Amino acid sequence: MLTDVLEIHFINMVKFRKLKTVDIANNLLERWLTFLDVNTPEKTLQEVIQMDSAINKAFQRLNFVTQDKEFLREYHLREIALSDWTTGIDTATEKGIIQGAAQKQIEIARNLLKKGLAIDLIHETTGLDIETIQSL
């Protein structure tokens, strides 16, 4: 349950990475995002860590946690599982869109047949092959 004590912020890292300039000296949010970005160069990362005591503390905790090899292994396995799941969802979505479009074309062809339209015209309109239209 969310209360006034707990806040959740969603941050778009893709949008952050597209920024032309990042002001780590004066912008606390951009400093944290620079720290969290896996693409941050090592030199910039060290600069950010030295700049902010809270980020330094987070960096030290992160280093402490990643020393546990079993925890690190589980973390990597979870990352792989999430990647696999995302890929599966994306693939299923694409297949669903393709199947839905094909079903829609068949539905349109059936309706045009009911209205007495010529098979050649239905073929041109829907892109379905003539054999499929004749089987409807």
The first five atom37 places (N, CA, C, CB, O) and aatype in JSON, in Angstrom:
{
  "aatype": [12, 10, 16, 3, 19, 10, 6, 9, 8, 13, 9, 2, 12, 19, 11, 13, 1, 11, 10, 11, 16, 19, 3, 9, 0, 2, 2, 10, 10, 6, 1, 17, 10, 16, 13, 10, 3, 19, 2, 16, 14, 6, 11, 16, 10, 5, 6, 19, 9, 5, 12, 3, 15, 0, 9, 2, 11, 0, 13, 5, 1, 10, 2, 13, 19, 16, 5, 3, 11, 6, 13, 10, 1, 6, 18, 8, 10, 1, 6, 9, 0, 10, 15, 3, 17, 16, 16, 7, 9, 3, 16, 0, 16, 6, 11, 7, 9, 9, 5, 7, 0, 0, 5, 11, 5, 9, 6, 9, 0, 1, 2, 10, 10, 11, 11, 7, 10, 0, 9, 3, 10, 9, 8, 6, 16, 16, 7, 10, 3, 9, 6, 16, 9, 5, 15, 10],
  "atom_mask": [
    [1, 1, 1, 1, 1],
    [1, 1, 1, 1, 1],
    [1, 1, 1, 1, 1],
    [1, 1, 1, 1, 1],
    [1, 1, 1, 1, 1],
    [1, 1, 1, 1, 1],
    [1, 1, 1, 1, 1],
    [1, 1, 1, 1, 1],
    [1, 1, 1, 1, 1],
    [1, 1, 1, 1, 1],
    [1, 1, 1, 1, 1],
    [1, 1, 1, 1, 1],
    [1, 1, 1, 1, 1],
    [1, 1, 1, 1, 1],
    [1, 1, 1, 1, 1],
    [1, 1, 1, 1, 1],
    [1, 1, 1, 1, 1],
    [1, 1, 1, 1, 1],
    [1, 1, 1, 1, 1],
    [1, 1, 1, 1, 1],
    [1, 1, 1, 1, 1],
    [1, 1, 1, 1, 1],
    [1, 1, 1, 1, 1],
    [1, 1, 1, 1, 1],
    [1, 1, 1, 1, 1],
    [1, 1, 1, 1, 1],
    [1, 1, 1, 1, 1],
    [1, 1, 1, 1, 1],
    [1, 1, 1, 1, 1],
    [1, 1, 1, 1, 1],
    [1, 1, 1, 1, 1],
    [1, 1, 1, 1, 1],
    [1, 1, 1, 1, 1],
    [1, 1, 1, 1, 1],
    [1, 1, 1, 1, 1],
    [1, 1, 1, 1, 1],
    [1, 1, 1, 1, 1],
    [1, 1, 1, 1, 1],
    [1, 1, 1, 1, 1],
    [1, 1, 1, 1, 1],
    [1, 1, 1, 1, 1],
    [1, 1, 1, 1, 1],
    [1, 1, 1, 1, 1],
    [1, 1, 1, 1, 1],
    [1, 1, 1, 1, 1],
    [1, 1, 1, 1, 1],
    [1, 1, 1, 1, 1],
    [1, 1, 1, 1, 1],
    [1, 1, 1, 1, 1],
    [1, 1, 1, 1, 1],
    [1, 1, 1, 1, 1],
    [1, 1, 1, 1, 1],
    [1, 1, 1, 1, 1],
    [1, 1, 1, 1, 1],
    [1, 1, 1, 1, 1],
    [1, 1, 1, 1, 1],
    [1, 1, 1, 1, 1],
    [1, 1, 1, 1, 1],
    [1, 1, 1, 1, 1],
    [1, 1, 1, 1, 1],
    [1, 1, 1, 1, 1],
    [1, 1, 1, 1, 1],
    [1, 1, 1, 1, 1],
    [1, 1, 1, 1, 1],
    [1, 1, 1, 1, 1],
    [1, 1, 1, 1, 1],
    [1, 1, 1, 1, 1],
    [1, 1, 1, 1, 1],
    [1, 1, 1, 1, 1],
    [1, 1, 1, 1, 1],
    [1, 1, 1, 1, 1],
    [1, 1, 1, 1, 1],
    [1, 1, 1, 1, 1],
    [1, 1, 1, 1, 1],
    [1, 1, 1, 1, 1],
    [1, 1, 1, 1, 1],
    [1, 1, 1, 1, 1],
    [1, 1, 1, 1, 1],
    [1, 1, 1, 1, 1],
    [1, 1, 1, 1, 1],
    [1, 1, 1, 1, 1],
    [1, 1, 1, 1, 1],
    [1, 1, 1, 1, 1],
    [1, 1, 1, 1, 1],
    [1, 1, 1, 1, 1],
    [1, 1, 1, 1, 1],
    [1, 1, 1, 1, 1],
    [1, 1, 1, 0, 1],
    [1, 1, 1, 1, 1],
    [1, 1, 1, 1, 1],
    [1, 1, 1, 1, 1],
    [1, 1, 1, 1, 1],
    [1, 1, 1, 1, 1],
    [1, 1, 1, 1, 1],
    [1, 1, 1, 1, 1],
    [1, 1, 1, 0, 1],
    [1, 1, 1, 1, 1],
    [1, 1, 1, 1, 1],
    [1, 1, 1, 1, 1],
    [1, 1, 1, 0, 1],
    [1, 1, 1, 1, 1],
    [1, 1, 1, 1, 1],
    [1, 1, 1, 1, 1],
    [1, 1, 1, 1, 1],
    [1, 1, 1, 1, 1],
    [1, 1, 1, 1, 1],
    [1, 1, 1, 1, 1],
    [1, 1, 1, 1, 1],
    [1, 1, 1, 1, 1],
    [1, 1, 1, 1, 1],
    [1, 1, 1, 1, 1],
    [1, 1, 1, 1, 1],
    [1, 1, 1, 1, 1],
    [1, 1, 1, 1, 1],
    [1, 1, 1, 1, 1],
    [1, 1, 1, 0, 1],
    [1, 1, 1, 1, 1],
    [1, 1, 1, 1, 1],
    [1, 1, 1, 1, 1],
    [1, 1, 1, 1, 1],
    [1, 1, 1, 1, 1],
    [1, 1, 1, 1, 1],
    [1, 1, 1, 1, 1],
    [1, 1, 1, 1, 1],
    [1, 1, 1, 1, 1],
    [1, 1, 1, 1, 1],
    [1, 1, 1, 0, 1],
    [1, 1, 1, 1, 1],
    [1, 1, 1, 1, 1],
    [1, 1, 1, 1, 1],
    [1, 1, 1, 1, 1],
    [1, 1, 1, 1, 1],
    [1, 1, 1, 1, 1],
    [1, 1, 1, 1, 1],
    [1, 1, 1, 1, 1],
    [1, 1, 1, 1, 1]
  ],
  "atom_positions": [
    [[0.84, -1.17, 0.0], [0.0, 0.0, 0.0], [0.9, 1.25, 0.0], [-0.97, -0.01, 1.23], [1.84, 1.35, 0.78]],
    [[0.59, 2.17, -0.88], [1.36, 3.41, -0.94], [0.81, 4.4, 0.08], [1.32, 4.01, -2.36], [-0.4, 4.56, 0.22]],
    [[1.7, 5.04, 0.77], [1.33, 6.09, 1.72], [2.14, 7.32, 1.41], [1.55, 5.63, 3.2], [2.91, 7.34, 0.44]],
    [[1.98, 8.37, 2.23], [2.76, 9.58, 2.01], [4.23, 9.38, 2.43], [2.15, 10.75, 2.78], [5.06, 10.26, 2.24]],
    [[4.53, 8.21, 3.01], [5.9, 7.91, 3.42], [6.67, 7.25, 2.28], [5.9, 7.0, 4.68], [7.9, 7.35, 2.22]],
    [[5.96, 6.57, 1.37], [6.59, 5.83, 0.29], [6.24, 6.45, -1.05], [6.17, 4.36, 0.33], [5.07, 6.71, -1.33]],
    [[7.24, 6.69, -1.87], [7.02, 7.21, -3.21], [7.67, 6.26, -4.21], [7.59, 8.65, -3.36], [8.72, 5.69, -3.94]],
    [[7.04, 6.11, -5.34], [7.62, 5.33, -6.43], [7.76, 6.25, -7.62], [6.74, 4.07, -6.77], [6.81, 6.93, -8.01]],
    [[8.94, 6.25, -8.2], [9.2, 7.08, -9.37], [9.6, 6.17, -10.53], [10.32, 8.13, -9.08], [10.42, 5.27, -10.36]],
    [[9.02, 6.41, -11.68], [9.39, 5.68, -12.88], [10.25, 6.61, -13.72], [8.13, 5.19, -13.68], [9.88, 7.76, -13.98]],
    [[11.39, 6.11, -14.14], [12.33, 6.94, -14.87], [12.62, 6.28, -16.21], [13.63, 7.16, -14.06], [12.91, 5.09, -16.28]],
    [[12.54, 7.08, -17.26], [12.79, 6.59, -18.61], [14.27, 6.76, -18.94], [11.9, 7.33, -19.63], [14.71, 7.84, -19.33]],
    [[15.03, 5.66, -18.8], [16.47, 5.73, -19.05], [16.77, 5.96, -20.53], [17.15, 4.44, -18.58], [17.78, 6.58, -20.86]],
    [[15.91, 5.48, -21.41], [16.13, 5.7, -22.84], [16.09, 7.2, -23.13], [15.07, 4.95, -23.69], [16.93, 7.72, -23.86]],
    [[15.1, 7.86, -22.56], [14.98, 9.31, -22.76], [16.18, 10.03, -22.13], [13.66, 9.84, -22.14], [16.7, 10.99, -22.7]],
    [[16.62, 9.57, -20.96], [17.78, 10.18, -20.3], [19.02, 10.03, -21.18], [18.02, 9.53, -18.93], [19.8, 10.98, -21.33]],
    [[19.19, 8.87, -21.77], [20.38, 8.63, -22.6], [20.39, 9.48, -23.86], [20.46, 7.16, -22.98], [21.45, 9.7, -24.45]],
    [[19.21, 9.95, -24.28], [19.13, 10.78, -25.48], [19.41, 12.25, -25.21], [17.77, 10.64, -26.11], [19.52, 13.04, -26.14]],
    [[19.54, 12.62, -23.93], [19.84, 14.02, -23.62], [21.18, 14.41, -24.24], [19.86, 14.25, -22.08], [22.14, 13.64, -24.2]],
    [[21.22, 15.61, -24.8], [22.46, 16.07, -25.42], [23.5, 16.45, -24.37], [22.19, 17.26, -26.34], [24.69, 16.2, -24.56]],
    [[23.05, 17.06, -23.28], [23.96, 17.42, -22.2], [23.4, 16.94, -20.88], [24.2, 18.95, -22.17], [22.19, 16.98, -20.65]],
    [[24.29, 16.49, -20.02], [23.9, 16.02, -18.69], [24.68, 16.86, -17.69], [24.19, 14.47, -18.5], [25.91, 16.97, -17.77]],
    [[23.96, 17.47, -16.73], [24.57, 18.36, -15.75], [24.69, 17.64, -14.41], [23.76, 19.66, -15.6], [23.83, 17.8, -13.54]],
    [[25.76, 16.86, -14.24], [25.92, 16.11, -13.0], [26.35, 17.01, -11.85], [26.94, 14.99, -13.18], [26.19, 16.65, -10.69]],
    [[26.88, 18.17, -12.16], [27.34, 19.08, -11.1], [26.17, 19.73, -10.38], [28.25, 20.15, -11.69], [26.24, 19.94, -9.17]],
    [[25.1, 20.06, -11.09], [24.01, 20.83, -10.49], [22.68, 20.11, -10.44], [23.84, 22.09, -11.24], [21.75, 20.58, -9.77]],
    [[22.55, 18.99, -11.11], [21.26, 18.31, -11.17], [21.37, 16.95, -10.48], [20.79, 18.15, -12.64], [22.0, 16.02, -11.0]],
    [[20.75, 16.84, -9.31], [20.84, 15.62, -8.51], [20.24, 14.41, -9.23], [20.12, 15.82, -7.17], [20.81, 13.32, -9.2]],
    [[19.1, 14.6, -9.88], [18.47, 13.49, -10.6], [19.38, 12.99, -11.72], [17.11, 13.93, -11.18], [19.56, 11.78, -11.87]],
    [[19.96, 13.89, -12.48], [20.85, 13.48, -13.57], [22.11, 12.81, -13.02], [21.23, 14.7, -14.44], [22.69, 11.94, -13.66]],
    [[22.53, 13.23, -11.84], [23.68, 12.59, -11.19], [23.35, 11.14, -10.86], [24.09, 13.36, -9.91], [24.15, 10.24, -11.13]],
    [[22.17, 10.91, -10.26], [21.75, 9.55, -9.92], [21.56, 8.7, -11.18], [20.45, 9.57, -9.1], [21.96, 7.54, -11.22]],
    [[20.96, 9.29, -12.2], [20.73, 8.54, -13.44], [22.06, 8.17, -14.1], [19.86, 9.35, -14.41], [22.19, 7.1, -14.69]],
    [[23.02, 9.04, -14.0], [24.36, 8.75, -14.52], [24.95, 7.57, -13.75], [25.28, 10.0, -14.42], [25.56, 6.69, -14.35]],
    [[24.78, 7.56, -12.45], [25.26, 6.45, -11.61], [24.57, 5.14, -11.99], [25.04, 6.76, -10.12], [25.22, 4.09, -12.04]],
    [[23.26, 5.19, -12.24], [22.49, 3.98, -12.51], [22.63, 3.48, -13.94], [21.03, 4.24, -12.22], [22.33, 2.32, -14.22]],
    [[23.09, 4.33, -14.84], [23.2, 3.96, -16.25], [24.39, 3.02, -16.46], [23.34, 5.23, -17.12], [25.53, 3.38, -16.16]],
    [[24.13, 1.84, -16.98], [25.2, 0.86, -17.19], [26.17, 1.31, -18.29], [24.61, -0.5, -17.55], [27.27, 0.76, -18.41]],
    [[25.77, 2.29, -19.09], [26.62, 2.77, -20.18], [27.53, 3.93, -19.77], [25.76, 3.2, -21.34], [28.26, 4.46, -20.6]],
    [[27.49, 4.32, -18.51], [28.32, 5.43, -18.04], [29.79, 5.03, -18.05], [27.89, 5.88, -16.62], [30.16, 3.98, -17.51]],
    [[30.63, 5.87, -18.66], [32.07, 5.57, -18.65], [32.62, 5.55, -17.22], [32.84, 6.6, -19.5], [32.12, 6.26, -16.35]],
    [[33.63, 4.74, -16.99], [34.21, 4.56, -15.65], [34.67, 5.88, -15.04], [35.39, 3.59, -15.71], [34.45, 6.12, -13.85]],
    [[35.29, 6.72, -15.83], [35.79, 8.01, -15.33], [34.64, 8.88, -14.82], [36.58, 8.76, -16.44], [34.73, 9.47, -13.74]],
    [[33.57, 8.96, -15.58], [32.4, 9.75, -15.18], [31.75, 9.14, -13.95], [31.38, 9.84, -16.33], [31.31, 9.86, -13.05]],
    [[31.68, 7.81, -13.91], [31.09, 7.12, -12.77], [31.86, 7.45, -11.49], [31.08, 5.6, -13.01], [31.25, 7.76, -10.47]],
    [[33.18, 7.39, -11.55], [34.0, 7.72, -10.37], [33.8, 9.18, -9.95], [35.49, 7.46, -10.67], [33.78, 9.49, -8.76]],
    [[33.65, 10.06, -10.92], [33.42, 11.47, -10.63], [32.09, 11.66, -9.89], [33.41, 12.31, -11.94], [32.02, 12.41, -8.92]],
    [[31.06, 10.97, -10.34], [29.74, 11.06, -9.71], [29.78, 10.49, -8.3], [28.67, 10.32, -10.55], [29.19, 11.05, -7.38]],
    [[30.48, 9.38, -8.12], [30.59, 8.73, -6.8], [31.29, 9.67, -5.81], [31.36, 7.4, -6.91], [30.88, 9.76, -4.66]],
    [[32.32, 10.34, -6.26], [33.05, 11.26, -5.38], [32.26, 12.54, -5.09], [34.4, 11.62, -6.01], [32.48, 13.19, -4.07]],
    [[31.36, 12.87, -5.98], [30.61, 14.12, -5.88], [29.5, 14.08, -4.82], [30.0, 14.45, -7.22], [29.16, 15.1, -4.23]],
    [[28.95, 12.9, -4.58], [27.74, 12.8, -3.75], [27.91, 11.67, -2.73], [26.48, 12.55, -4.64], [28.18, 10.53, -3.1]],
    [[27.75, 12.0, -1.45], [27.95, 10.99, -0.4], [26.89, 9.89, -0.45], [27.95, 11.66, 0.97], [27.18, 8.74, -0.12]],
    [[25.66, 10.23, -0.84], [24.61, 9.21, -0.92], [24.9, 8.22, -2.04], [23.23, 9.87, -1.14], [24.69, 7.02, -1.89]],
    [[25.39, 8.73, -3.16], [25.74, 7.85, -4.28], [26.95, 7.0, -3.89], [26.03, 8.67, -5.56], [27.02, 5.83, -4.25]],
    [[27.89, 7.59, -3.18], [29.06, 6.86, -2.72], [28.64, 5.7, -1.82], [30.04, 7.8, -1.97], [29.14, 4.58, -1.94]],
    [[27.7, 5.99, -0.92], [27.2, 4.96, -0.01], [26.48, 3.85, -0.79], [26.26, 5.58, 1.05], [26.65, 2.67, -0.49]],
    [[25.68, 4.24, -1.79], [24.98, 3.26, -2.62], [25.97, 2.4, -3.39], [24.01, 3.96, -3.6], [25.78, 1.2, -3.54]],
    [[27.04, 3.03, -3.89], [28.09, 2.31, -4.63], [28.77, 1.29, -3.73], [29.12, 3.3, -5.2], [29.03, 0.16, -4.16]],
    [[29.07, 1.68, -2.5], [29.72, 0.75, -1.57], [28.81, -0.42, -1.23], [30.13, 1.49, -0.28], [29.26, -1.56, -1.13]],
    [[27.52, -0.15, -1.05], [26.55, -1.23, -0.77], [26.45, -2.17, -1.97], [25.15, -0.64, -0.44], [26.4, -3.39, -1.81]],
    [[26.44, -1.59, -3.15], [26.37, -2.4, -4.36], [27.6, -3.3, -4.46], [26.27, -1.49, -5.6], [27.47, -4.48, -4.78]],
    [[28.75, -2.77, -4.18], [29.97, -3.57, -4.2], [29.91, -4.69, -3.16], [31.2, -2.68, -3.94], [30.36, -5.8, -3.42]],
    [[29.37, -4.39, -1.99], [29.25, -5.39, -0.93], [28.33, -6.53, -1.37], [28.73, -4.74, 0.37], [28.66, -7.7, -1.18]],
    [[27.19, -6.18, -1.94], [26.21, -7.18, -2.35], [26.76, -8.05, -3.48], [24.9, -6.5, -2.79], [26.52, -9.26, -3.51]],
    [[27.48, -7.46, -4.41], [27.97, -8.22, -5.55], [29.16, -9.11, -5.2], [28.36, -7.28, -6.66], [29.62, -9.88, -6.04]],
    [[29.67, -9.01, -3.98], [30.74, -9.91, -3.56], [30.22, -11.32, -3.31], [31.41, -9.37, -2.3], [30.99, -12.29, -3.38]],
    [[28.93, -11.44, -3.03], [28.32, -12.75, -2.8], [28.09, -13.42, -4.17], [26.96, -12.62, -2.0], [27.21, -13.01, -4.92]],
    [[28.88, -14.43, -4.48], [28.85, -15.07, -5.8], [27.5, -15.73, -6.09], [29.96, -16.11, -5.89], [27.01, -15.66, -7.22]],
    [[26.9, -16.36, -5.09], [25.61, -17.02, -5.3], [24.53, -15.98, -5.61], [25.21, -17.86, -4.05], [23.71, -16.19, -6.51]],
    [[24.52, -14.88, -4.88], [23.55, -13.82, -5.13], [23.74, -13.26, -6.54], [23.69, -12.69, -4.08], [22.77, -13.03, -7.26]],
    [[24.98, -13.04, -6.92], [25.3, -12.51, -8.24], [24.85, -13.49, -9.34], [26.81, -12.23, -8.35], [24.32, -13.06, -10.37]],
    [[25.05, -14.78, -9.12], [24.61, -15.79, -10.06], [23.1, -15.77, -10.22], [25.08, -17.18, -9.62], [22.58, -15.84, -11.33]],
    [[22.38, -15.69, -9.1], [20.92, -15.61, -9.14], [20.45, -14.35, -9.86], [20.34, -15.64, -7.72], [19.47, -14.39, -10.6]],
    [[21.15, -13.26, -9.64], [20.82, -12.0, -10.31], [20.94, -12.16, -11.82], [21.73, -10.86, -9.81], [20.05, -11.75, -12.57]],
    [[22.04, -12.75, -12.27], [22.25, -12.94, -13.71], [21.22, -13.9, -14.3], [23.66, -13.46, -13.97], [20.74, -13.69, -15.41]],
    [[20.88, -14.95, -13.57], [19.86, -15.88, -14.04], [18.5, -15.19, -14.16], [19.76, -17.08, -13.09], [17.75, -15.44, -15.1]],
    [[18.21, -14.32, -13.21], [16.95, -13.56, -13.27], [16.93, -12.63, -14.48], [16.73, -12.75, -11.97], [15.92, -12.5, -15.16]],
    [[18.05, -11.99, -14.75], [18.15, -11.11, -15.92], [17.92, -11.9, -17.2], [19.54, -10.41, -15.96], [17.21, -11.43, -18.1]],
    [[18.5, -13.08, -17.29], [18.31, -13.93, -18.47], [16.85, -14.35, -18.59], [19.22, -15.17, -18.39], [16.29, -14.32, -19.69]],
    [[16.25, -14.73, -17.47], [14.84, -15.14, -17.48], [13.94, -13.99, -17.92], [14.41, -15.65, -16.1], [13.01, -14.19, -18.71]],
    [[14.2, -12.8, -17.41], [13.39, -11.64, -17.81], [13.56, -11.33, -19.29], [13.78, -10.4, -16.98], [12.59, -10.99, -19.98]],
    [[14.77, -11.46, -19.78], [15.02, -11.24, -21.2], [14.29, -12.27, -22.05], [16.53, -11.29, -21.49], [13.68, -11.93, -23.07]],
    [[14.35, -13.53, -21.64], [13.66, -14.6, -22.36], [12.15, -14.38, -22.34], [14.0, -15.96, -21.75], [11.48, -14.58, -23.36]],
    [[11.62, -13.97, -21.21], [10.19, -13.72, -21.08], [9.77, -12.58, -22.01], [9.82, -13.39, -19.63], [8.75, -12.68, -22.7]],
    [[10.55, -11.51, -22.02], [10.24, -10.36, -22.88], [10.27, -10.76, -24.35], [11.24, -9.21, -22.64], [9.39, -10.38, -25.12]],
    [[11.27, -11.54, -24.73], [11.37, -12.02, -26.1], [10.16, -12.88, -26.45], [12.67, -12.81, -26.3], [9.6, -12.75, -27.54]],
    [[9.75, -13.75, -25.53], [8.59, -14.59, -25.76], [7.32, -13.79, -25.93], [0.0, 0.0, 0.0], [6.51, -14.08, -26.81]],
    [[7.15, -12.78, -25.1], [5.96, -11.92, -25.2], [5.96, -11.17, -26.53], [5.91, -10.92, -24.02], [4.94, -11.09, -27.2]],
    [[7.12, -10.63, -26.89], [7.22, -9.88, -28.15], [6.9, -10.78, -29.34], [8.62, -9.28, -28.31], [6.19, -10.38, -30.26]],
    [[7.45, -12.0, -29.32], [7.21, -12.94, -30.41], [5.73, -13.32, -30.48], [8.08, -14.21, -30.24], [5.14, -13.36, -31.56]],
    [[5.14, -13.6, -29.33], [3.72, -13.96, -29.28], [2.85, -12.8, -29.77], [3.31, -14.37, -27.85], [1.85, -13.02, -30.46]],
    [[3.22, -11.59, -29.4], [2.47, -10.42, -29.84], [2.52, -10.28, -31.36], [3.01, -9.14, -29.17], [1.51, -10.03, -32.01]],
    [[3.72, -10.43, -31.92], [3.87, -10.35, -33.38], [3.04, -11.41, -34.08], [5.35, -10.49, -33.77], [2.34, -11.13, -35.05]],
    [[3.11, -12.66, -33.57], [2.34, -13.74, -34.17], [0.84, -13.45, -34.07], [2.67, -15.09, -33.49], [0.09, -13.7, -35.01]],
    [[0.42, -12.91, -32.92], [-0.99, -12.58, -32.73], [-1.47, -11.51, -33.69], [0.0, 0.0, 0.0], [-2.58, -11.58, -34.21]],
    [[-0.63, -10.53, -33.92], [-0.99, -9.45, -34.86], [-1.11, -10.0, -36.27], [0.07, -8.31, -34.82], [-2.04, -9.67, -37.0]],
    [[-0.17, -10.86, -36.66], [-0.2, -11.45, -38.0], [-1.44, -12.33, -38.16], [1.09, -12.28, -38.26], [-2.13, -12.26, -39.18]],
    [[-1.71, -13.16, -37.15], [-2.88, -14.04, -37.23], [-4.17, -13.23, -37.24], [-2.89, -15.03, -36.06], [-5.11, -13.56, -37.95]],
    [[-4.21, -12.17, -36.45], [-5.39, -11.32, -36.41], [-5.64, -10.64, -37.74], [0.0, 0.0, 0.0], [-6.79, -10.54, -38.18]],
    [[-4.57, -10.19, -38.39], [-4.71, -9.55, -39.7], [-5.22, -10.56, -40.73], [-3.37, -8.95, -40.16], [-6.06, -10.23, -41.56]],
    [[-4.69, -11.79, -40.67], [-5.13, -12.82, -41.61], [-6.61, -13.16, -41.39], [-4.27, -14.1, -41.46], [-7.37, -13.32, -42.34]],
    [[-7.0, -13.27, -40.13], [-8.41, -13.55, -39.81], [-9.31, -12.42, -40.31], [-8.59, -13.74, -38.29], [-10.41, -12.67, -40.8]],
    [[-8.83, -11.2, -40.17], [-9.62, -10.05, -40.62], [-9.8, -10.08, -42.13], [-8.94, -8.72, -40.19], [-10.89, -9.8, -42.64]],
    [[-8.73, -10.44, -42.86], [-8.83, -10.55, -44.32], [-9.85, -11.61, -44.71], [-7.44, -10.87, -44.92], [-10.63, -11.41, -45.64]],
    [[-9.85, -12.74, -44.01], [-10.8, -13.81, -44.3], [-12.23, -13.34, -44.0], [-10.47, -15.07, -43.47], [-13.16, -13.64, -44.75]],
    [[-12.39, -12.63, -42.91], [-13.72, -12.11, -42.55], [-14.21, -11.13, -43.62], [-13.67, -11.41, -41.17], [-15.38, -11.17, -44.0]],
    [[-13.33, -10.28, -44.08], [-13.71, -9.33, -45.13], [-14.09, -10.09, -46.4], [-12.53, -8.33, -45.42], [-15.09, -9.77, -47.05]],
    [[-13.29, -11.1, -46.76], [-13.58, -11.89, -47.96], [-14.93, -12.57, -47.84], [-12.48, -12.93, -48.19], [-15.7, -12.59, -48.81]],
    [[-15.25, -13.14, -46.69], [-16.56, -13.78, -46.49], [-17.69, -12.78, -46.7], [-16.64, -14.4, -45.08], [-18.68, -13.08, -47.37]],
    [[-17.54, -11.59, -46.11], [-18.58, -10.57, -46.24], [-18.75, -10.13, -47.69], [-18.24, -9.36, -45.37], [-19.87, -9.9, -48.15]],
    [[-17.63, -10.01, -48.41], [-17.71, -9.62, -49.82], [-18.35, -10.72, -50.66], [-16.31, -9.28, -50.37], [-19.1, -10.43, -51.6]],
    [[-18.06, -11.98, -50.33], [-18.7, -13.1, -51.03], [-20.22, -13.09, -50.79], [-18.11, -14.45, -50.55], [-21.0, -13.32, -51.72]],
    [[-20.61, -12.82, -49.56], [-22.05, -12.76, -49.24], [-22.76, -11.67, -50.04], [-22.25, -12.51, -47.74], [-23.93, -11.81, -50.39]],
    [[-22.02, -10.59, -50.32], [-22.61, -9.49, -51.09], [-22.56, -9.76, -52.59], [-21.89, -8.18, -50.78], [-23.05, -8.96, -53.39]],
    [[-21.96, -10.9, -52.98], [-21.97, -11.29, -54.38], [-20.84, -10.7, -55.21], [0.0, 0.0, 0.0], [-20.92, -10.69, -56.44]],
    [[-19.78, -10.21, -54.56], [-18.66, -9.65, -55.3], [-17.88, -10.76, -56.01], [-17.74, -8.86, -54.36], [-17.82, -11.89, -55.52]],
    [[-17.29, -10.44, -57.14], [-16.53, -11.42, -57.92], [-15.26, -11.81, -57.17], [-16.17, -10.84, -59.31], [-14.67, -11.01, -56.45]],
    [[-14.86, -13.07, -57.34], [-13.68, -13.6, -56.65], [-12.42, -12.82, -57.02], [-13.5, -15.09, -56.97], [-11.58, -12.57, -56.15]],
    [[-12.28, -12.43, -58.27], [-11.11, -11.66, -58.7], [-11.02, -10.33, -57.95], [-11.15, -11.4, -60.22], [-9.93, -9.92, -57.54]],
    [[-12.15, -9.67, -57.77], [-12.18, -8.38, -57.07], [-11.86, -8.58, -55.58], [-13.56, -7.7, -57.24], [-11.17, -7.76, -54.97]],
    [[-12.36, -9.64, -55.0], [-12.07, -9.96, -53.6], [-10.58, -10.24, -53.44], [-12.91, -11.17, -53.1], [-9.95, -9.81, -52.47]],
    [[-10.02, -10.98, -54.4], [-8.58, -11.27, -54.4], [-7.77, -9.97, -54.42], [-8.19, -12.16, -55.62], [-6.83, -9.82, -53.65]],
    [[-8.14, -9.03, -55.28], [-7.45, -7.74, -55.36], [-7.61, -6.94, -54.08], [-7.96, -6.93, -56.54], [-6.67, -6.29, -53.62]],
    [[-8.8, -6.98, -53.5], [-9.1, -6.19, -52.3], [-8.4, -6.72, -51.06], [-10.59, -6.15, -52.07], [-7.82, -5.95, -50.29]],
    [[-8.44, -8.03, -50.86], [-7.91, -8.61, -49.62], [-6.49, -9.12, -49.72], [-8.79, -9.73, -49.17], [-5.79, -9.21, -48.71]],
    [[-6.06, -9.46, -50.94], [-4.73, -10.04, -51.09], [-4.72, -11.54, -50.84], [0.0, 0.0, 0.0], [-3.66, -12.17, -50.94]],
    [[-5.86, -12.11, -50.53], [-5.93, -13.56, -50.33], [-5.84, -14.27, -51.67], [-7.24, -13.95, -49.6], [-6.26, -13.74, -52.7]],
    [[-5.28, -15.5, -51.65], [-5.21, -16.23, -52.91], [-6.59, -16.75, -53.27], [-4.19, -17.4, -52.82], [-7.46, -16.91, -52.41]],
    [[-6.77, -16.99, -54.56], [-8.09, -17.36, -55.09], [-8.59, -18.67, -54.5], [-8.03, -17.47, -56.63], [-9.79, -18.82, -54.26]],
    [[-7.68, -19.63, -54.25], [-8.08, -20.92, -53.68], [-8.68, -20.73, -52.29], [-6.88, -21.87, -53.62], [-9.68, -21.36, -51.95]],
    [[-8.07, -19.86, -51.5], [-8.58, -19.6, -50.15], [-9.97, -18.97, -50.23], [-7.61, -18.68, -49.36], [-10.87, -19.33, -49.48]],
    [[-10.12, -18.03, -51.14], [-11.44, -17.36, -51.29], [-12.48, -18.35, -51.74], [-11.35, -16.19, -52.31], [-13.61, -18.33, -51.24]],
    [[-12.13, -19.23, -52.68], [-13.1, -20.24, -53.16], [-13.47, -21.22, -52.04], [-12.51, -21.01, -54.36], [-14.6, -21.71, -52.01]],
    [[-12.55, -21.5, -51.14], [-12.85, -22.44, -50.05], [-13.78, -21.84, -49.0], [-11.56, -22.91, -49.38], [-14.36, -22.55, -48.19]],
    [[-13.91, -20.52, -49.03], [-14.8, -19.86, -48.06], [-16.25, -20.06, -48.47], [-14.47, -18.35, -47.94], [-17.15, -19.58, -47.78]]
  ]
}
